[in-house]
Amino acid sequence: MKNIPELFGSMVFNETVMQARLPKDIFKALKKTMSQGTHLELDLANVVANAMKDWAVEKGATHFTHWFHPMTGITAEKHDSFISPIGNGKVIMEFSGKELVRGEPDASSFPSGGLRCTFEARGYTIWDITSYAFIKDDTLYIPTAFCSYSGESLDKKTPLLRSMEAIHTQALRILRLCGNTMVQRVSTTVGVEQEYFLIDKDVYLKRPDLMYTDRTVFGARPSKGQELDDHYFGSIKPRVYAFMKELEEKLWKLGVYAKTKHDEVAPGQHEMAPVFTTTNIACDHNQLTMELMRTIADKHGLACLLHEKPFAGVNGSGKHNNWSLSTDTGVNLLEPGETPYENAQFLLFLVAVIKAVDTYQDLLRATVASAGNDHRLGANEAPPAIVSMFLGDELTAILDAIESGEDYQDVSQQAMEIGVTALPHFPKDTTDRNRTSPFAFTGNKFEFRMLGSTFSVAEPNIVINTAVAEVLRQFADTLEKESDFKKGIAKLIKKTIREHKRIVFNGNNYSEEWAIEAEKRGLSNHRTTVEALPAMIAPSCIDLFIKHGVYNETELRSRYEIHIESYCKTITIEALTMVDMVNGGIIPACIVYQNELAKLLKRKKECGDFDTTLEERLLTKIAKASGCLLKKLDALEAALLKADDSQDILTHAQFCRDNIFAAMSELRISADSLETCVAKKYWPYPSYSDLLYSV
């Protein structure tokens, strides 16, 4: 490996490369466009494009692509070569400013929720100047936004950038009111912890459900799962370490701040976490990370599973979204400082987030809703479906003191006592961590823990940014009218605490008592995707996004339809996969095994006085279980036939949940029961033990 500082960002057209390759006036103008959002003139774009092309060709690139985030949840790309004919059968390598700034993919072939019809094909990709271009394989990747011919956003990047602008505008108003005239830009920053499974590729290819649905729709629990907690932070196995090493090197070359790697709780489960960066870049980086995880795993004879719940009975995989607010002067606005009780600016931003989460809890829940995540939320491995916030003892005590008007007793300098004198003393953190909390304050940021591992981080951050922007707008409107700013800010903080403290809960979110208490507090508990998604098109949410220019109503309703349709399609694909696996594998295996048992039973009876209890009992057990399996299969096939996708989309989704998914669950019980009594040599699919311990 090269020296890491030299390796890092070596395949990125970053600021250092720009400064070295662009004329000073062009670099200065481009920097202004990047930082202030000013218009990019075509003559400037031509100079940048030529420099970018020369750099890319020197690095071995032959093609370029506009890389964007359609509403599929993954990225998209169309590759064009740099070649341009000059006659006599010769070519030169060219790349124009127009090609850099704008591309034209087929907009009708991506999910649009009705924004585009099949005959309305034209769409545009537009260069996201704030996210650096990079080289992967032999192609120059240009991060872009994606919109329709009529201007509606067809991607996740555009509304994310809009939401970042919204929170910048309102946060700057607050800072100006606080007397800060130095800050010119407020940005949201995100660090994304990514969980995933690695299994042997040969075993993976023997499981149709993993290939078609990314999760196991059948599988009896293994004798040993995660009960001993011996996988978490364990010694990393050689094949996994080789995969992680190559992943880090590739990510570092692409400028991704890959920092942490370790084994997770479940067998075969692992985690990667980067350092914080600006939200839209963090979103790009996480999509790159997931893509590289899959391709690098394949090179190592592995399969990378990013589904939220690939295996029943063991922990699923999440994606922790660590969110904060920072200024261009290097200040984290969620940093409490040495005396948070006296830090009015911090407290104002803190209570703004509290109010935003409380007010828009249903919308936050909707951003993490999917068929895959329904298996995971509340399953003693991820937060429950009830949105709440953890602040820890110190901040909670501060807010209580402010609300009551009492003096706050500072205990932040307490030393950590562990009873071993040889170990160094260190200050105890002022707050514990709470892994059961959906939205936890962890020092100078909030960790939104409800995301599923396959999710793009764009949509949750769009909601957080816009919701906090709206509260900051309300705060600024109020404070601008105050004659005494100090008294006004104290009154506003106290009022916000009193009205929104119900969302704060520092205890065990898994407990039954909390579910009861949350209901008393008036907090929502949308247990499934079908219950959660309608919040996206509630009048208050439509008003929120329109007010801040993040979505128009048509764009928002289109996303609602896409998510509902995705849920229905996912359930249907999983159900059809189950039907195929039962008909093509499980039923034939049961017949063959029963036939072998029947032959053995017949031979033993013909040979004389042999005890046939074992064969008779096993044959009877499998015959009954097979009959039950057939009934459950018939029920699932009947449910699939009754499904009517011409109905209202929400009604169709409810049918999928209440009928198709319910029938799938019943069929799985029968199939998993049969797996435990049919001999392994006859069972057609690798077991959970084969999968989880394959590496």
MARLO-566497 format. One record per residue (C-alpha): x, y, z. Coordinates in steps of 0.02 Angstrom, whole numbers, plus 50000, padded with zeros to 5 digits. Layout:
<sites>
XYZ ...
</sites>
This chain:
<sites>
500005000050000 500575017849964 500835030450100 499025033350157 499065052450149 499695050849969 498405037449929 496945046950003 495935056349872 497155051649734 495695047549618 494695063249661 494645079749566 494695088949731 495135106749778 497005103249779 496935096249602 495825110549544 497015123549614 498495115349529 497665113249358 496515128149339 497005146349303 496895156849460 495395166949403 494445151249349 494845142549514 494265157749612 492635158749513 492325140049535 492625141349723 491365155549731 490095144949638 490405130349757 490275140449917 488955153349871 487925144649738 488235157749605 487895154049421 489215144249324 489545152049154 489835140549004 491555147648962 492115143849140 491355126349128 492335123048967 493985126949054 493535116049203 492955101649091 494555101748990 495635101649147 494565087849222 494715077449064 496605079549054 496785074149235 495615059249212 496485053249053 498175054149142 497415042949275 496875030249143 495065035549117 494295033048946 492485037048986 491435048949089 489725046949169 488455057749256 488195048349419 486515051449504 485315045249638 483635040549560 482205035249672 482715016949660 483765018449818 485365014749720 486405025049599 486315025949409 487585029549273 487735030049083 489515029449014 490145039648865 491925039248800 492995054848781 493345050848598 492875063248462 493215059548275 494355071348178 494335062648009 495485050247924 494925037148048 495735046748193 495035052748359 495515064848496 494985065048678 493765079248711 492595084348850 491585100448842 490825111448974 489095106948909 489465088348934 490105091949109 488635102549163 487185092949085 486735075249032 485135067548966 484605050349029 482905042648994 481785049449132 480315037849098 481275022049143 481565026749325 480275027049466 479355043549455 477725040949549 476755047749400 477915062549365 478425054649199 477415043849079 478215031148963 478085042848815 478835057348915 480625051748910 481685067348924 482605070749087 484185079949136 485665076849249 486485092649315 488235093549389 488265094949579 489755106549594 489825104249783 490265085749768 491955081549690 492115071249531 493105055149548 493805040649447 493225022849472 493885009049359 494185018049193 492785030949209 492665048849270 491135049849384 490275066749394 489025068149539 487405075649475 485605079949516 484205072449409 482615081349355 481225079349226 480985089549068 479675099749162 480855103149308 480235091349444 481545082449548 481705064049503 483095060149625 483625060549807 485055072949783 484065088249727 482885089449878 484355085549992 485295100649924 483715111049941 483515105850123 485325110250159 485015127450088 483435129250194 484315125350358 485795136450311 484605151150283 483695149350448 485215144750554 486105160250488 484635170950544 484825163950720 486715166850722 486495184850664 485245187650804 486535180550925 487775193650862 488825182350752 489295191650593 490785180850544 489885165050488 489425164850303 488865146750287 488015134050400 488095116050342 487375099850406 488655086050426 488365067450432 489345051850478 488555035450421 488885019150513 488555004750392 488164986950449 488234971950331 488414952950322 489724942950227 489404924950177 490284913050058 489754916149877 489564897649835 488334895349977 487434911349929 487164905149751 486234889949819 484914901049901 483654908149774 482874918949909 484524928049942 484814930649756 483054937249721 482544945849883 484184948749979 483474939550130 483094921650180 481224918550169 481514901250245 482754894650372 482664885650538 483664893650678 485404886250701 485974877750860 487134892450893 486724910050841 487274925550934 486804919551109 488594919751177 488964937351113 490644930651054 490634938350881 490454956550933 492154965350920 492944948350895 494554944450804 494244947750618 494414932150511 495734932250372 494524932250224 493504946150302 495064956150345 495684954850166 493994961250106 494014975550231 495794980350185 495394981549999 493784990950037 494705003950140 496055006450007 494755008949870 493745020849979 495275030950029 495745033149846 493995039949817 494135052149961 492965042650078 493485044750260 493375026250305 493885025750488 493195011150589 492934992550553 492414978450669 491384962650689 489574965950738 488424956050853 487774942450737 488884928950660 489484934950491 488994952950528 490184967750519 490204986750523 491125000950436 491055019150490 491795034950413 492255051950482 490925065650468 490775076150310 489525087750227 487845079150209 487685078050019 489485071550007 489145059250148 487645053050048 488735050749893 490075042049995 488855029950075 488135024949907 489915022049845 490295011850000 488815000149975 489224997849791 491054993949826 490594982049967 489634971349844 490934971549704 492444968849818 491554954749911 491284945949745 493164946949707 493504938249873 492264924249842 491024932249961 489274939349951 488894955550042 487114956350112 486434973750147 484634968850183 483934974750350 483524956950405 484364943650299 484184930450436 482744927850557 483214925650739 484854935250732 485174953850729 484794963250570 485824977350496 485524995850519 486315012150466 486625025050602 486465042850538 487525054350647 486925072150612 487595088950666 487685107450618 489325116350582 489855133650525 491165138350396 492165145450542 492375127950614 491075128650754 489925113950791 488275122050842 487805106450941 489385106951047 488825110151227 490475117751281 491155117551459 489585125351533 488085120351427 486895127651558 487565144951517 487745142151329 486155150351263 486595147851081 486875129051105 485275127351206 484275136551072 484885124750935 484635109751051 482815113851089 482535117650905 483005099650864 481915093251007 480415102950942 480745097450763 480815078950810 479265080150918 478255089950790 478755079150641 478965062250727 477765053950605 478725060550456 480385054450529 479615037250554 479015037350373 480785040650308 481385023850379 479875013750324 480144998850208 479664980650196 481424975950250 481504987650399 479814981250463 480734965150511 482024974850612 481254989650704 480844985150884 481594967750872 482804970351018 484184974950897 483574991750834 482515005750906 480635002850912 479415011150793 479055024550924 480115039950890 480895047251047 482485056451096 483875052351219 484785067151296 485685059151442 485695064151624 486625080651613 485645088751472 484005082251542 484435089651711 484875106251629 483225106951536 482275102251694 483165116251789 482765128851653 480935123751649 480745124351838 481805139951861 482905131151989 484815131651998 485745118251902 487035108051998 488505104551882 489185086751896 490105086451730 491865084951804 491555068551894 493065056851880 492875038851823 493235026351962 493585008551906 494515001852057 496204998251977 497535010652031 498765005851893 497565011751758 497535030151711 496145041051780 495015049751656 493475060751666 491805051751656 490705056751510 489255067451563 488025055751480 487875037151448 487425029951278 485725022551240 485715009951097 483825007951109 483455026251073 482905031050897 483645048650906 485045050251033 486165064851078 487945058151086 489035072651137 488975085150994 487805076750870 486195067050858 486215048850807 484655043550710 484715024650730 483125019150641 483795018350462 483905001450378 485574996150305 485014997450122 484335015150142 484995030450055 485345042950193 484625056850085 482795056050134 483025055450324 484215070150314 483015079750201 481705078150338 482885082350482 483595097350390 481895104150339 481045101050506 482445109750602 482455123850474 480605126650505 480835127550693 482305139350674 481215150150561 479895150950696 481225155050827 481975168850719 480255176350685 479925176750873 481615183450926 481655197150795 480145204750882 480925204351057 481485220951130 482575211951258 483475198151163 484215189451316 482545188351404 481705183351243 482895168951210 482725162651390 480835163351377 480845154351209 481975140351271 480905137751426 479275137651325 479975125151199 480555113351336 478865113751421 477895110551260 479005096851185 479835087551329 478665072651299 479815066751159 481295064951279 481515047651356 483155041351428 482605023851478 482415006851395 481455009351233 481194990451218 480154989251376 478284986451373 478125000251503 478845012951379 477565008351246 476185011651372 477005027751433 477285033751254 475455031551215 475005041851368 476175055451307 475305055651139 476785048851040 476435038850882 476805020350862 476715015750677 477284997650681 477294994350494 477715003350333 475895003850282 475445013350440 476945024950429 476995031050248 475375041450243 476265054250353 477245059350198 475695067350122 474885074250280 474395092650252 475635098750384 477065089550298 476605095750125 476545113350195 478245111050278 479145106050118 478275118850007 478665132950129 480535129250120 480595124949935 481175107049964 479745098049875 478205104049787 476615094149820 476765084149659 478555078949700 478055073649876 476545063549821 477595054949689 478805049049822 477385042749929 476745032349782 478485025749744 478745019949924 477035011649933 477295002949765 479024997249819 478274989549976 476954980049876 478204974149746 479434968349880 478104958049969 477494950649805 479244945849746 479614937749914 477974928149908 478284921849732 480044916649782 479314906649927 478084897949810 479474893349689 480624887049827 479254876249903 478654869149738 480374867049661 481394861749812 480544858449978 479064847749920 480154836649808 481394834549952 480004829350071 479324816949946 481034809149915 481404807750101 479694800550141 479924788150000 481604782650072 480844780750245 479374770850174 480554759050082 481574756350239 480024753350342 479394740650215 481064731350210 481164730450399 479404723450412 479754710850275 481364705250361 480514700350522 480384706450699 481244723550689 480754738750790 480014751150666 479474764350793 480764777150734 480334775850550 478454775750581 478524790650697 479664800650583 478644796250428 477034801250514 477794817550575 478454822450404 476844817250317 475804828150433 477014842750418 477034840850228 475134841250225 475164856950331 476454864650215 475344861250064 473854869850148 474914885050190 475584885350012 473814885049943 473354899450058 474814910049997 474444906449814 472614910949844 473134927449925 474254931449777 472814928249656 471664939749755 472894954049755 472254968349647 473554981349605 472234991849515 471534996749685 472015012449778 473865010249817 473635011150006 472234998150000 473344986849896 474774988950020 473614984650165 473094968850074 474914964150046 475274966350232 473704958250303 473494944050180 475044940250077 476334943550211 475274934750343 475154919450230 477034920150201 477344919850388 476244904550409 477074895450264 478784899150336 478324891150503 477854874950414 479394874850303 480594878550445 479814864750548 480094852450406 481914857750390 482234851550568 481604833950532 482094830750350 483844823450335 485144836450284 485664826950128 483894828750061 483564846750110 483784857149951 484494873250024 485984877650135 485484879650317 485734894750429 487284886350501 487974884250325 487644902650288 488124911350450 489724901350476 490244899850294 491704912050305 
</sites>
